[in-house]
Amino acid sequence: MSESKQVNVSKTSVPVIAIVALAIIFAGGLFVVGFDQGHIFSLVYGEKAFQDLYIHELTHDMRHIAGFPCH
């Protein structure tokens, strides 16, 4: 009779690509919440985006909670 051995291999490390992707998402989110003053929409709306501040108004309270001064 032959014996069979079961080998369990568990991979517990996080893939580097996942860490890089999350870092890029975090940096983008930090820019949008903390520093955007119309820059993102200025690509589409031009100078009007700096006057309307759509992202700023949407993330206004989140900025204060995160400690970013905005006015």
Sequence and secondary structure as in RCSB ss.txt:
>XXXX:A:sequence
MSESKQVNVSKTSVPVIAIVALAIIFAGGLFVVGFDQGHIFSLVYGEKAFQDLYIHELTHDMRHIAGFPCH
>XXXX:A:secstr
            S  HHHHHHHHHHHHHHHHHHHT SSHHHHHHHTTHHHHH HHHHHTHHHHHHHT    
